[in-house]
Amino acid sequence: MRSVERPNPHTRTPKLIAPPGACDTHLHVYGPSETYPLTPERNYDPDPHSTLDDYVKVHRALGLERAVIVTGSANGTNNRITLDALQRMRGSFKGLALLDPAITDGELAKLKEGGFSGFRVKANGKGGLSFEETRRMIARTVGFGWHIEFMSQSMAEVIEAVPFLHSLKVPYVFDHVAHAEPHQNKNDREFGELLAILRNDQHSWVNLYSFYQLSEVGPPNYADMIEVVREIIDAAPHRVIWGSNWPHAGIAVPMPNDGDLLDFLLAAAPDENVRNQLLADNPAALYGWK
């Protein structure tokens, strides 16, 4: 089993002063393993310093008020660790689930009541719901106000999935910056299609988390991702959100400092009003905070 690097314990105080209601919209928590056993089918062993208590220290150092815990793949479709964390955080955190198609209606209702606001779908269906299972799950959760986060491996998968995602008639979020790469621009065919989708489909969203994994120049500024992210923000400023992706398990790039990831927005979203939308207003609308 592959072990992963410890998340950076020395979170730099960011230059960006987060607005009221600022939210980290994508993170995972793991352990303690004696309380929350990992799934045998996992691809890696999370670092032991990946608990909710470890993350809260990062959260406070960044000056944030809200967060969204996504049940991590190493936990499988057991959402108990996220459910317990939401209860501890008393409404300031929300959750996204990994769902087993066999989940009962009662269990779904418990997730909704516990603070979950949606679930993840993977393009290949592995470790998550297939497209057909997703369609059935949307029908089972009508009235929940839920959305889906779409996890893909490439922009081609993102574009190909749009007709299906649009047909669900619920908000859908492209993760990993929709796999936009450095130096792409609107003249690039796929990237141009992505921008058109963001402008024209009011159900489409993008989460900026993991831009650091796509950067070729790396920390601390991830400068080669600034322009491509600006293009995405300009296309749909009301439907773009930011997340850290803490604890950055299984990444193939240098372990980031989460202070750098927040300060990236100073360059990618230089207008303070737009930054406040990304960090506070947009997450409040998508995840259901008043």
C-alpha positions in Angstrom: 0.0 0.0 0.0 1.4 3.4 -1.0 2.0 5.9 1.8 1.7 9.6 1.2 3.6 12.7 2.4 2.5 14.6 5.5 0.6 17.8 4.8 2.7 20.9 5.5 2.2 21.6 9.2 3.5 25.2 9.0 0.7 27.0 7.2 1.9 30.4 6.2 -0.3 33.3 7.2 -1.7 34.5 3.8 -1.5 38.0 2.6 -5.1 37.7 1.5 -7.5 38.7 4.2 -10.5 36.4 3.8 -13.9 38.0 3.8 -16.7 37.0 6.2 -18.1 33.6 5.3 -14.9 32.6 3.4 -15.0 28.9 2.6 -12.6 26.1 1.7 -14.8 24.0 -0.6 -12.8 20.9 -0.9 -10.8 18.9 1.7 -10.7 15.4 3.1 -10.2 14.1 6.6 -8.9 10.7 7.7 -8.6 8.9 11.0 -7.9 8.2 13.7 -7.9 4.8 12.0 -9.0 2.9 15.1 -12.3 5.0 15.0 -12.6 5.3 11.2 -11.1 2.3 9.5 -10.0 2.7 5.9 -11.4 0.7 3.0 -9.4 -2.2 1.9 -9.8 -1.1 -1.8 -7.9 2.2 -1.2 -5.0 3.3 -3.4 -3.0 4.8 -0.6 -2.6 5.1 3.2 -3.3 8.7 4.3 -0.8 10.3 6.5 -1.8 10.0 10.2 -1.8 13.9 10.5 -4.9 14.1 8.3 -7.6 14.3 11.0 -10.2 17.0 11.5 -8.2 18.5 14.3 -5.2 18.8 12.0 -7.3 20.5 9.4 -8.9 22.9 11.8 -5.4 24.4 12.5 -4.9 25.0 8.8 -8.4 26.5 8.5 -7.8 28.9 11.3 -4.4 29.9 10.0 -6.0 30.8 6.6 -8.7 33.0 8.4 -11.6 31.0 7.0 -15.1 30.5 8.5 -16.6 27.7 6.5 -15.4 24.5 4.8 -16.7 21.5 2.8 -15.5 18.0 3.7 -15.6 15.6 0.8 -15.6 11.9 1.9 -12.2 10.7 0.6 -11.7 7.7 -1.6 -9.6 6.0 1.1 -12.8 6.0 3.3 -14.8 4.3 0.6 -18.5 4.9 0.6 -18.7 5.0 4.4 -19.5 8.7 5.1 -19.5 8.4 8.9 -16.2 10.2 9.4 -17.6 13.2 7.4 -21.0 13.0 9.2 -19.3 13.1 12.6 -17.0 16.0 11.6 -20.0 18.0 10.5 -21.7 17.5 13.8 -18.6 18.7 15.6 -18.3 21.8 13.5 -22.0 22.8 14.2 -23.1 24.1 10.8 -19.9 25.9 9.8 -18.9 22.8 7.6 -20.9 21.0 4.9 -20.2 17.6 3.3 -20.1 15.9 -0.1 -20.7 12.1 -0.1 -19.3 9.1 -1.9 -22.4 7.0 -2.3 -23.0 3.3 -2.7 -25.9 2.6 -5.1 -27.4 0.4 -2.4 -27.7 3.1 0.2 -31.2 3.2 1.7 -33.5 6.2 1.6 -33.2 6.5 5.4 -29.4 6.7 5.1 -29.7 9.4 2.4 -32.1 11.4 4.6 -29.6 11.1 7.5 -26.9 12.6 5.3 -29.1 15.5 4.2 -30.1 16.2 7.8 -26.4 15.9 8.9 -25.3 18.7 6.6 -24.4 17.0 3.3 -25.2 19.1 0.2 -24.4 16.7 -2.6 -22.2 13.8 -3.8 -19.3 13.0 -6.1 -19.5 11.3 -9.5 -16.4 9.9 -11.3 -16.2 9.8 -15.0 -15.2 6.1 -15.1 -17.6 5.2 -12.3 -14.8 3.4 -10.3 -15.0 4.1 -6.6 -18.2 6.0 -7.2 -21.5 6.1 -9.1 -21.8 5.3 -12.8 -23.8 7.7 -14.9 -27.0 5.5 -14.8 -26.6 5.1 -11.0 -26.2 8.9 -10.8 -29.4 9.5 -12.7 -31.3 7.2 -10.3 -29.7 8.9 -7.3 -30.8 12.3 -8.5 -34.3 11.0 -8.8 -34.1 9.6 -5.2 -32.9 12.9 -3.8 -35.4 15.2 -5.5 -36.1 18.1 -3.0 -32.8 17.7 -1.2 -31.3 20.8 -3.0 -28.2 18.7 -3.7 -25.6 19.1 -6.5 -23.0 16.8 -7.9 -19.2 17.2 -8.1 -17.8 15.6 -11.3 -14.4 14.0 -11.0 -12.5 13.5 -14.2 -9.0 12.8 -15.5 -9.0 15.2 -18.5 -10.7 18.1 -20.1 -11.9 15.8 -22.8 -13.8 13.8 -20.2 -15.3 17.1 -18.9 -16.5 18.2 -22.3 -17.9 14.7 -23.2 -19.9 14.5 -19.9 -21.7 17.8 -20.3 -24.8 16.6 -22.2 -25.3 14.0 -19.4 -24.6 16.5 -16.6 -26.9 19.1 -18.1 -29.7 16.6 -18.4 -29.8 16.1 -14.6 -31.1 19.6 -14.1 -29.1 20.1 -10.9 -25.9 22.2 -10.4 -22.7 20.3 -11.3 -19.2 21.2 -10.4 -16.1 20.4 -12.5 -13.3 19.5 -10.1 -9.5 20.1 -10.6 -10.1 23.4 -12.5 -11.8 21.2 -15.2 -8.2 20.1 -16.0 -7.3 23.4 -17.6 -3.6 23.4 -18.3 -1.0 26.2 -18.2 -1.0 28.6 -21.2 -4.4 27.4 -22.6 -6.5 30.2 -24.0 -9.9 30.7 -25.7 -8.3 29.8 -29.0 -7.7 26.3 -27.8 -10.7 24.2 -29.0 -11.4 22.3 -25.8 -10.8 25.2 -23.5 -13.0 27.4 -25.7 -15.7 24.8 -25.4 -15.3 24.8 -21.6 -15.6 28.6 -21.5 -18.8 28.5 -23.7 -20.3 25.9 -21.3 -19.6 28.1 -18.3 -21.1 31.1 -20.0 -24.2 29.4 -21.3 -25.1 26.6 -18.8 -26.3 28.1 -15.5 -26.0 24.6 -13.9 -22.2 24.5 -14.5 -19.6 25.4 -11.9 -15.8 25.1 -11.6 -13.8 24.4 -8.4 -10.3 25.8 -8.6 -8.8 23.3 -6.2 -5.7 21.4 -7.4 -4.5 24.1 -9.8 -1.2 23.5 -8.1 -1.1 20.0 -9.5 -1.4 21.3 -13.1 1.2 24.0 -12.8 4.6 23.4 -14.4 6.5 26.2 -12.6 5.2 25.2 -9.2 5.3 27.0 -5.8 5.0 29.5 -4.4 3.1 31.5 -7.0 2.0 28.9 -9.6 2.3 31.7 -12.0 1.7 29.7 -15.2 -1.9 29.0 -14.0 -2.9 32.6 -13.4 -4.1 33.5 -16.8 -6.0 30.3 -17.5 -7.8 30.6 -14.2 -8.6 34.3 -14.9 -10.3 33.2 -18.1 -12.4 30.7 -16.2 -13.4 33.3 -13.6 -14.2 35.9 -16.2 -16.6 33.4 -18.0 -18.7 32.7 -14.9 -17.7 34.7 -11.8 -20.9 33.7 -10.0 -20.1 30.0 -10.4 -16.5 29.5 -9.5 -15.3 28.4 -6.1 -12.0 27.8 -4.4 -10.8 24.8 -2.4 -7.5 23.7 -0.8 -7.6 19.9 -1.5 -6.0 19.4 1.9 -4.3 17.1 3.0 -3.1 16.8 -0.6 -2.9 13.0 -0.4 -1.3 11.1 -3.3 -0.1 14.2 -5.3 2.8 13.9 -7.7 4.1 17.5 -7.1 5.8 19.2 -4.2 3.6 19.4 -1.1 2.0 22.9 -1.2 1.7 25.4 1.6 -2.0 26.2 1.9 -1.2 29.9 2.5 0.2 30.0 -1.0 -2.9 28.4 -2.4 -5.1 31.1 -0.9 -2.8 33.9 -2.0 -3.0 32.6 -5.6 -6.3 34.3 -5.7 -4.7 37.7 -5.3 -3.2 37.3 -8.8 -5.9 35.1 -10.4 -8.8 37.3 -9.1 -7.3 40.7 -8.5 -10.7 42.4 -8.1 -11.6 42.2 -4.4 -15.3 41.9 -5.1 -14.8 39.0 -7.4 -12.6 37.3 -4.8 -15.3 37.7 -2.2 -17.7 36.1 -4.6 -15.4 33.1 -5.1 -14.6 32.7 -1.4 -17.9 33.5 0.3 -21.0 34.3 -1.8 -20.7 31.5 -4.3 -20.1 28.7 -1.8 -23.0 30.1 0.3 -25.3 29.8 -2.7 -24.1 26.3 -3.8 -23.8 24.6 -0.5 -26.8 26.1 1.2 -25.6 28.5 3.8 -28.0 31.4 4.5 
